[in-house]
Amino acid sequence: MKVIIKILIVAAALWAATQLVDGITVTAEDTAGQVGTLLVVALIFGLVNAVLKPIIKTVGCAFYVLTLGLIALVVNALLLLLTGWIAQQIDVPFHVEGFVAAFWGAIIVGVISWLLNLVLGDD
């Protein structure tokens, strides 16, 4: 149940990012298609984060310390870009247009996910 709630939270955060950032788009034609797309992209984003983020943190530990954690913003943007690329490869109508859009989208997804986890609980 916890995994489903996390996917729904990330999907809601991704929806907010598509509304607030010009370079992040969902091109599904109807509302059901958009919701389904956001759920699939949230699942992909969760898998990418679960697999790659621990490896990146371990390998790049010195950069995290050196930049006081600010490199995490760049890493999150690159992971969102990778998510958009994977979505395109499997014909999911989700697109991230460049690093700047990914950077702002990752910030929005992170902040909204954090706020929703505060409200809904993160047990």
The 8 nearest C-alpha neighbors of each residue, nearest first, counted from 0:
[[1, 3, 2, 4, 5, 6, 7, 122],
 [0, 2, 4, 3, 5, 122, 121, 6],
 [3, 1, 5, 4, 0, 6, 7, 45],
 [4, 2, 6, 0, 5, 1, 7, 8],
 [3, 5, 7, 1, 2, 6, 8, 0],
 [6, 4, 8, 2, 7, 3, 9, 1],
 [7, 5, 3, 9, 8, 4, 41, 10],
 [6, 8, 10, 4, 5, 9, 11, 3],
 [9, 7, 5, 11, 10, 6, 112, 4],
 [8, 10, 12, 6, 11, 7, 41, 112],
 [9, 11, 7, 13, 41, 37, 12, 8],
 [12, 10, 14, 8, 9, 13, 7, 15],
 [13, 11, 108, 9, 15, 14, 10, 111],
 [14, 12, 16, 10, 15, 11, 108, 9],
 [13, 15, 11, 17, 16, 12, 10, 18],
 [16, 14, 12, 18, 13, 17, 19, 11],
 [15, 17, 13, 19, 104, 18, 14, 20],
 [18, 16, 23, 14, 15, 24, 20, 19],
 [17, 19, 15, 16, 20, 14, 21, 23],
 [18, 20, 16, 17, 15, 21, 104, 107],
 [21, 19, 16, 22, 17, 23, 18, 100],
 [20, 22, 23, 19, 100, 17, 24, 18],
 [21, 23, 96, 100, 20, 95, 24, 97],
 [24, 22, 95, 17, 94, 21, 20, 96],
 [23, 25, 94, 17, 93, 26, 22, 95],
 [24, 26, 93, 92, 27, 33, 94, 17],
 [25, 27, 92, 24, 28, 93, 33, 94],
 [28, 26, 33, 32, 25, 92, 29, 36],
 [27, 29, 26, 32, 30, 33, 31, 25],
 [30, 28, 32, 31, 27, 33, 34, 26],
 [29, 31, 33, 32, 34, 28, 27, 35],
 [32, 30, 34, 33, 29, 35, 36, 27],
 [31, 33, 35, 29, 27, 30, 34, 36],
 [32, 34, 36, 30, 27, 31, 35, 37],
 [35, 33, 37, 31, 36, 32, 30, 38],
 [34, 36, 32, 38, 33, 37, 31, 39],
 [37, 35, 33, 39, 34, 38, 32, 40],
 [36, 38, 40, 34, 10, 35, 39, 41],
 [37, 39, 41, 35, 10, 36, 40, 34],
 [38, 40, 42, 36, 41, 37, 35, 43],
 [39, 41, 43, 37, 42, 38, 44, 36],
 [42, 40, 44, 38, 10, 39, 43, 9],
 [41, 43, 45, 39, 40, 44, 6, 46],
 [42, 44, 40, 46, 45, 41, 47, 39],
 [45, 43, 41, 47, 42, 46, 82, 40],
 [44, 46, 42, 48, 43, 47, 49, 41],
 [45, 47, 49, 43, 48, 44, 50, 42],
 [48, 46, 44, 50, 45, 49, 51, 43],
 [49, 47, 52, 45, 46, 51, 50, 44],
 [50, 48, 46, 47, 45, 51, 52, 53],
 [49, 51, 47, 48, 46, 52, 53, 54],
 [50, 52, 54, 48, 53, 47, 49, 55],
 [51, 53, 48, 55, 54, 56, 50, 49],
 [54, 52, 56, 55, 51, 57, 50, 49],
 [55, 53, 57, 51, 52, 56, 58, 50],
 [54, 56, 52, 58, 57, 53, 59, 51],
 [57, 55, 53, 59, 60, 54, 58, 52],
 [58, 56, 54, 60, 55, 59, 53, 52],
 [57, 59, 55, 56, 60, 54, 61, 53],
 [60, 58, 56, 62, 61, 57, 55, 63],
 [59, 61, 63, 57, 56, 62, 58, 64],
 [60, 62, 64, 63, 59, 65, 58, 66],
 [63, 61, 65, 59, 64, 60, 66, 70],
 [62, 64, 68, 60, 66, 61, 65, 67],
 [65, 63, 67, 61, 62, 66, 68, 60],
 [64, 66, 62, 63, 67, 61, 68, 60],
 [67, 65, 68, 69, 63, 64, 62, 70],
 [68, 66, 64, 65, 69, 63, 70, 62],
 [67, 69, 63, 66, 70, 71, 64, 65],
 [68, 70, 71, 66, 67, 72, 63, 73],
 [69, 71, 73, 72, 68, 63, 66, 74],
 [72, 70, 74, 69, 73, 68, 75, 63],
 [73, 71, 75, 70, 74, 69, 76, 102],
 [72, 74, 76, 70, 71, 75, 77, 102],
 [73, 75, 71, 77, 76, 72, 78, 70],
 [76, 74, 78, 72, 77, 73, 105, 71],
 [77, 75, 102, 101, 73, 79, 105, 74],
 [76, 78, 80, 74, 79, 75, 81, 73],
 [77, 79, 81, 75, 80, 76, 82, 74],
 [80, 78, 82, 76, 81, 77, 101, 75],
 [81, 79, 77, 83, 82, 78, 101, 95],
 [82, 80, 78, 84, 79, 83, 77, 85],
 [83, 81, 79, 85, 80, 84, 44, 86],
 [82, 84, 86, 80, 94, 81, 95, 85],
 [83, 85, 81, 87, 86, 82, 80, 88],
 [86, 84, 88, 82, 87, 83, 81, 89],
 [87, 85, 91, 83, 84, 89, 88, 82],
 [86, 88, 90, 84, 85, 89, 91, 83],
 [87, 89, 85, 86, 90, 84, 91, 83],
 [88, 90, 86, 87, 91, 85, 84, 92],
 [91, 89, 87, 88, 92, 86, 93, 85],
 [90, 92, 86, 87, 93, 89, 36, 88],
 [93, 91, 26, 25, 27, 90, 94, 36],
 [94, 92, 25, 91, 24, 86, 83, 26],
 [95, 93, 83, 24, 23, 96, 25, 92],
 [94, 96, 23, 83, 22, 80, 97, 101],
 [97, 95, 22, 100, 23, 94, 98, 101],
 [98, 96, 99, 100, 95, 101, 22, 80],
 [97, 99, 101, 100, 102, 76, 80, 96],
 [100, 98, 102, 101, 97, 103, 96, 76],
 [99, 101, 22, 103, 102, 98, 97, 104],
 [100, 102, 76, 104, 98, 99, 103, 80],
 [103, 101, 76, 99, 105, 100, 104, 98],
 [104, 102, 106, 100, 105, 101, 107, 99],
 [103, 105, 101, 107, 16, 106, 102, 100],
 [106, 104, 108, 102, 76, 103, 107, 75],
 [105, 107, 103, 109, 104, 108, 110, 102],
 [106, 108, 104, 110, 109, 105, 16, 111],
 [109, 107, 12, 105, 111, 106, 110, 112],
 [108, 110, 106, 112, 107, 111, 105, 113],
 [111, 109, 113, 107, 112, 108, 106, 114],
 [110, 112, 114, 113, 108, 12, 109, 107],
 [113, 111, 115, 109, 110, 114, 108, 12],
 [112, 114, 110, 116, 111, 115, 109, 117],
 [115, 113, 111, 117, 116, 112, 110, 118],
 [114, 116, 118, 112, 117, 113, 119, 111],
 [115, 117, 113, 120, 119, 114, 118, 121],
 [118, 116, 114, 120, 115, 119, 113, 121],
 [119, 117, 115, 116, 120, 114, 121, 113],
 [120, 118, 116, 117, 115, 121, 114, 4],
 [119, 121, 116, 117, 118, 122, 115, 114],
 [120, 122, 116, 119, 117, 1, 118, 5],
 [121, 120, 1, 119, 116, 117, 4, 0]]
